[in-house]
């Protein structure tokens, strides 16, 4: 019983540490291209809205590929 209680308490502590510990960390500086692309999205990216984030990211990648192909075709 003590071992089970210790396991539950450590898993809970790890969950709380991961959940709330990362929000206090200072944000990393991103390259200028990433911040420019992020500001061009029509809606803000929410931390817990993974579906919209994945669709936005897929659209950004498709746009980057399209731009790269257009640049490569020009002499």
Secondary structure, 3 states (H helix, E strand, C coil): CHHHHHHHHHHHHHHHHHHHHHHHCCCCCCCHHHHHHHHCCCCCCCCCCHHHHHHHHHHHHHHHHHHHHHHHHCC
